[in-house]
Amino acid sequence: MITGAFLLDLLIGDPFGRYHPVCLIGILIDKLKDLAFKIFKTPTSLKAGGVVLALIVIFITYYVSVLLVSIGWWVELLLLYFCISIKSLTYHLKDVLDPLMHGDLDSARKAVGKVVGRDVSRLNDSEVSRAGIETAAESFGDGIMAPLFFGAIGGAPLAMTYKAVNTLDSMIGYKFLPYRDLGYFSAKLDDVLNYIPARLSAYIFLLVGRLKKLNYKKAVSLRKKDASKHPSPNAGQSESVVAGLLEVRLGGLNYYNGEESFRAYMGENQKLPGPHHLKSAINLINISAWMALLFSVVLSLIINYLI
């Protein structure tokens, strides 16, 4: 089932637009978010409202997924396919890479602006490359490893529930106003659910990096030294490893809504990334996706045997 979903995503990608299940979850979150801001006004009440909002989204997602799966195996296959984002991730990253390789910085900025939350209008080619590489490293866990992991453990309902939490985090899990309090619970829950997939992602990157004869030793060293410096307890795992494998410096100064935000360096003394490093990062996640699939299939077989 997982293999079929994986292959479907590679072949088709995400062509369903606003009717994609994750988009429908996003619409639900948006409606509940607006309602929450009308009902809850103080920081404490907003945090409580954020818990209620998240639990409603999680319950509806899981319950609807269970009902849909009961229709037949092909529905579960489709739901799992909807959770995986290999083709769309590489497609968006190549949309950034292609104009960079041809010196079209404006188009590269617009393309990377579709996959990152930071302000992109003043980014130079190295900063655009860095944004793309950081997205590749972090999104591998969110869009590939985690859905495969949860799909192996609990099938489509658990994978869809993970996507609901991840969507909650991406929509309201911010540390700045007006979402700081409302999204607090969603952000923490996403951190908890991504704890294992993020570390699996790092180990898979290390394995693939060693097979490809990249700088494995540097990647191991940076993971020990720099991963914990990242503001996310999970994203630093894969970003530090990728920084080591590609021998580039990630992290640094970003702007969000015009406000400065400095992210600790991953590989502080290494060279600045360029378009060819972004190309290497795309190749890395393409190969790593197959390793993630292999791990998830084996995990699913073990769980089914034990049950």
VEXDREN-2710 file (C-alpha; in Angstrom, 1 decimal):
% VEXDREN-2710
k/r/px/py/pz
1/MET/0.0/0.0/0.0
2/ILE/2.8/2.4/1.0
3/THR/4.8/1.6/-2.1
4/GLY/1.8/2.1/-4.4
5/ALA/1.1/5.5/-2.8
6/PHE/4.8/6.5/-3.2
7/LEU/4.8/5.5/-6.9
8/LEU/1.5/7.4/-7.5
9/ASP/3.0/10.5/-6.1
10/LEU/6.1/10.2/-8.2
11/LEU/4.0/9.7/-11.3
12/ILE/1.2/12.2/-10.7
13/GLY/2.2/14.7/-7.9
14/ASP/-0.5/16.9/-6.5
15/PRO/-2.9/17.9/-9.3
16/PHE/-6.0/18.4/-7.2
17/GLY/-5.7/22.0/-6.1
18/ARG/-8.2/23.2/-3.5
19/TYR/-9.9/19.8/-3.5
20/HIS/-6.8/18.1/-2.2
21/PRO/-7.6/16.7/1.3
22/VAL/-4.8/18.7/2.9
23/CYS/-6.2/21.9/1.3
24/LEU/-9.6/21.0/2.7
25/ILE/-8.0/20.6/6.1
26/GLY/-6.5/24.0/5.6
27/ILE/-9.9/25.5/4.8
28/LEU/-11.3/24.0/8.0
29/ILE/-8.4/25.4/10.0
30/ASP/-8.9/28.8/8.5
31/LYS/-12.6/28.9/9.4
32/LEU/-11.9/27.7/13.0
33/LYS/-9.1/30.2/13.3
34/ASP/-11.3/33.1/12.4
35/LEU/-14.0/31.9/14.9
36/ALA/-11.4/31.5/17.6
37/PHE/-10.1/35.0/17.2
38/LYS/-13.7/36.2/17.6
39/ILE/-14.4/34.2/20.8
40/PHE/-11.0/34.3/22.6
41/LYS/-9.3/37.6/23.4
42/THR/-6.7/37.2/26.1
43/PRO/-3.4/35.3/25.7
44/THR/-4.5/32.6/28.1
45/SER/-7.9/32.1/26.5
46/LEU/-6.2/32.0/23.0
47/LYS/-3.9/29.2/24.1
48/ALA/-6.9/27.3/25.4
49/GLY/-8.8/28.0/22.2
50/GLY/-5.8/26.8/20.3
51/VAL/-6.0/23.4/22.0
52/VAL/-9.7/23.1/21.2
53/LEU/-9.1/24.2/17.6
54/ALA/-6.4/21.6/17.1
55/LEU/-8.3/18.8/18.8
56/ILE/-11.4/19.5/16.6
57/VAL/-9.2/19.4/13.4
58/ILE/-7.5/16.2/14.5
59/PHE/-10.7/14.4/15.5
60/ILE/-12.5/15.3/12.2
61/THR/-9.5/14.3/10.1
62/TYR/-9.0/11.0/11.8
63/TYR/-12.7/10.1/12.0
64/VAL/-13.4/11.0/8.3
65/SER/-10.3/9.1/7.3
66/VAL/-11.4/6.0/9.1
67/LEU/-14.8/6.2/7.4
68/LEU/-13.3/6.7/4.0
69/VAL/-10.9/3.8/4.5
70/SER/-13.8/1.5/5.3
71/ILE/-15.0/2.0/1.7
72/GLY/-12.1/0.0/0.3
73/TRP/-8.4/-0.5/0.0
74/TRP/-8.2/1.8/-3.0
75/VAL/-9.4/4.7/-0.8
76/GLU/-6.6/4.1/1.7
77/LEU/-4.2/4.0/-1.2
78/LEU/-5.4/7.4/-2.4
79/LEU/-5.3/9.0/1.1
80/LEU/-1.7/7.8/1.6
81/TYR/-0.8/9.2/-1.8
82/PHE/-2.3/12.5/-0.8
83/CYS/0.0/12.6/2.3
84/ILE/3.3/12.2/0.4
85/SER/4.9/15.2/-1.4
86/ILE/7.9/14.0/-3.3
87/LYS/7.1/15.2/-6.8
88/SER/5.7/18.6/-5.7
89/LEU/8.7/19.3/-3.4
90/THR/11.3/18.5/-6.2
91/TYR/9.1/20.4/-8.7
92/HIS/9.1/23.6/-6.6
93/LEU/12.8/23.3/-5.9
94/LYS/13.6/22.9/-9.6
95/ASP/11.5/26.0/-10.2
96/VAL/14.0/27.8/-8.0
97/LEU/17.1/26.1/-9.4
98/ASP/16.4/26.6/-13.2
99/PRO/16.2/30.5/-13.1
100/LEU/19.2/30.6/-10.7
101/MET/21.3/28.5/-13.2
102/HIS/20.4/31.0/-15.9
103/GLY/21.0/34.1/-13.8
104/ASP/17.4/35.1/-13.5
105/LEU/17.4/36.2/-9.9
106/ASP/13.9/37.8/-9.9
107/SER/12.2/34.6/-11.1
108/ALA/14.2/32.5/-8.6
109/ARG/13.1/34.8/-5.8
110/LYS/9.4/34.5/-6.8
111/ALA/9.8/30.7/-7.0
112/VAL/11.4/30.3/-3.6
113/GLY/8.8/32.7/-2.1
114/LYS/6.3/29.9/-2.8
115/VAL/8.0/27.5/-0.5
116/VAL/9.4/29.7/2.3
117/GLY/7.8/32.1/4.8
118/ARG/10.7/34.6/4.8
119/ASP/10.8/37.8/2.9
120/VAL/12.5/37.1/-0.5
121/SER/12.6/40.5/-2.2
122/ARG/16.2/41.3/-1.1
123/LEU/17.7/37.8/-1.4
124/ASN/20.9/37.4/-3.5
125/ASP/21.6/34.2/-5.4
126/SER/23.4/32.6/-2.4
127/GLU/20.5/33.4/-0.1
128/VAL/18.0/32.0/-2.5
129/SER/20.1/28.8/-2.8
130/ARG/20.3/28.6/1.0
131/ALA/16.5/29.0/1.3
132/GLY/16.0/26.2/-1.2
133/ILE/18.5/23.9/0.5
134/GLU/17.0/24.5/3.9
135/THR/13.5/23.8/2.5
136/ALA/14.8/20.6/0.9
137/ALA/16.3/19.4/4.2
138/GLU/13.3/20.3/6.4
139/SER/10.5/19.4/4.0
140/PHE/12.0/15.9/3.4
141/GLY/10.9/15.1/7.0
142/ASP/7.5/16.8/6.8
143/GLY/6.5/15.7/3.3
144/ILE/8.2/12.4/2.8
145/MET/9.6/10.7/5.9
146/ALA/6.9/11.5/8.4
147/PRO/3.9/10.5/6.2
148/LEU/5.6/7.2/5.3
149/PHE/6.5/6.6/8.9
150/PHE/3.0/7.2/10.3
151/GLY/1.5/5.4/7.3
152/ALA/3.6/2.3/8.2
153/ILE/2.4/2.5/11.8
154/GLY/-1.3/3.3/11.5
155/GLY/-2.2/3.4/7.8
156/ALA/-3.9/6.3/6.1
157/PRO/-5.9/7.6/9.1
158/LEU/-2.7/8.1/11.1
159/ALA/-0.8/9.6/8.2
160/MET/-3.7/12.0/7.5
161/THR/-3.8/13.0/11.1
162/TYR/-0.1/13.8/11.0
163/LYS/-0.7/15.9/7.9
164/ALA/-3.5/17.7/9.8
165/VAL/-1.1/18.6/12.7
166/ASN/1.6/19.6/10.2
167/THR/-0.9/21.9/8.4
168/LEU/-2.0/23.4/11.7
169/ASP/1.6/24.2/12.5
170/SER/2.2/25.7/9.1
171/MET/-0.9/27.9/9.3
172/ILE/-1.0/29.1/12.9
173/GLY/2.1/27.7/14.6
174/TYR/4.1/31.0/14.6
175/LYS/5.9/32.8/17.4
176/PHE/4.7/36.2/16.4
177/LEU/1.3/37.9/16.7
178/PRO/-1.5/37.3/16.1
179/TYR/-0.8/33.5/16.1
180/ARG/1.7/33.2/19.0
181/ASP/-0.9/32.1/21.6
182/LEU/-3.5/30.5/19.4
183/GLY/-0.9/28.3/17.6
184/TYR/1.2/27.4/20.6
185/PHE/-0.3/24.0/21.1
186/SER/-0.2/23.1/17.4
187/ALA/3.5/24.1/17.1
188/LYS/4.4/22.0/20.2
189/LEU/2.3/19.0/19.0
190/ASP/4.0/19.2/15.6
191/ASP/7.4/19.1/17.3
192/VAL/6.4/16.0/19.2
193/LEU/5.1/14.1/16.2
194/ASN/8.2/15.0/14.1
195/TYR/10.7/14.0/16.7
196/ILE/11.3/10.5/15.4
197/PRO/10.8/11.2/11.6
198/ALA/13.3/14.2/11.8
199/ARG/16.0/11.9/13.3
200/LEU/15.2/9.2/10.8
201/SER/15.6/11.8/8.0
202/ALA/19.0/12.7/9.4
203/TYR/20.2/9.1/9.5
204/ILE/18.9/8.5/6.0
205/PHE/20.7/11.6/4.7
206/LEU/23.9/10.3/6.4
207/LEU/23.5/6.9/4.7
208/VAL/22.9/8.3/1.3
209/GLY/25.7/10.8/1.7
210/ARG/28.1/8.1/2.6
211/LEU/27.0/6.0/-0.5
212/LYS/27.4/9.1/-2.7
213/LYS/30.9/9.8/-1.1
214/LEU/29.8/13.2/0.2
215/ASN/31.4/14.7/3.3
216/TYR/30.0/12.1/5.8
217/LYS/32.4/12.9/8.6
218/LYS/31.7/16.6/8.4
219/ALA/27.9/15.8/8.5
220/VAL/28.3/13.7/11.6
221/SER/30.3/16.4/13.3
222/LEU/27.9/19.2/12.4
223/ARG/24.9/17.2/13.6
224/LYS/26.6/16.8/17.0
225/LYS/27.7/20.5/17.2
226/ASP/25.0/22.5/15.4
227/ALA/21.7/20.6/15.3
228/SER/20.6/21.7/18.8
229/LYS/21.3/25.4/17.9
230/HIS/18.3/25.5/15.5
231/PRO/15.2/27.1/16.9
232/SER/13.3/23.9/16.0
233/PRO/14.1/20.8/18.0
234/ASN/13.7/18.8/14.8
235/ALA/14.7/20.9/11.7
236/GLY/18.3/21.2/12.9
237/GLN/18.8/17.5/12.6
238/SER/18.5/17.3/8.8
239/GLU/19.7/20.8/8.1
240/SER/23.0/20.3/10.0
241/VAL/23.6/17.0/8.2
242/VAL/22.9/18.5/4.8
243/ALA/25.2/21.4/5.6
244/GLY/27.9/18.9/6.3
245/LEU/27.4/16.7/3.4
246/LEU/27.3/19.6/0.9
247/GLU/30.1/21.5/2.9
248/VAL/28.1/24.8/2.9
249/ARG/26.9/27.2/5.6
250/LEU/23.1/27.2/6.3
251/GLY/21.2/29.5/8.7
252/GLY/21.8/33.2/9.1
253/LEU/19.7/36.4/8.9
254/ASN/16.1/36.2/7.6
255/TYR/13.3/38.7/7.5
256/TYR/9.7/37.9/8.3
257/ASN/7.1/40.6/7.7
258/GLY/10.0/43.1/7.7
259/GLU/11.4/42.0/11.1
260/GLU/14.9/40.5/11.5
261/SER/15.2/36.9/12.6
262/PHE/18.7/35.4/13.0
263/ARG/18.9/31.6/12.8
264/ALA/22.0/29.9/14.2
265/TYR/24.5/28.8/11.6
266/MET/24.8/25.2/10.5
267/GLY/28.5/24.9/9.5
268/GLU/29.5/28.4/10.4
269/ASN/33.0/28.3/8.8
270/GLN/31.9/26.7/5.6
271/LYS/31.4/28.3/2.2
272/LEU/28.2/30.0/1.1
273/PRO/25.8/27.9/-0.9
274/GLY/25.3/28.4/-4.6
275/PRO/23.0/26.9/-7.3
276/HIS/25.1/23.8/-7.8
277/HIS/24.7/23.0/-4.1
278/LEU/20.9/23.3/-4.4
279/LYS/21.1/20.9/-7.3
280/SER/23.0/18.5/-5.1
281/ALA/20.4/18.9/-2.4
282/ILE/17.6/18.0/-4.8
283/ASN/19.5/14.8/-5.9
284/LEU/20.0/14.0/-2.2
285/ILE/16.3/14.1/-1.4
286/ASN/15.4/12.1/-4.5
287/ILE/17.6/9.2/-3.5
288/SER/16.8/9.5/0.2
289/ALA/13.1/9.2/-0.6
290/TRP/13.6/5.7/-1.8
291/MET/15.6/4.9/1.3
292/ALA/12.7/6.3/3.4
293/LEU/10.3/4.1/1.4
294/LEU/12.4/1.0/2.1
295/PHE/12.5/1.7/5.8
296/SER/8.7/2.3/6.0
297/VAL/7.9/-0.9/4.1
298/VAL/10.1/-3.0/6.4
299/LEU/8.6/-1.2/9.4
300/SER/5.1/-2.0/8.1
301/LEU/6.0/-5.6/7.6
302/ILE/7.4/-5.9/11.1
303/ILE/4.2/-4.3/12.7
304/ASN/1.9/-6.5/10.7
305/TYR/3.9/-9.6/11.7
306/LEU/3.8/-8.6/15.4
307/ILE/0.0/-7.9/15.2
END
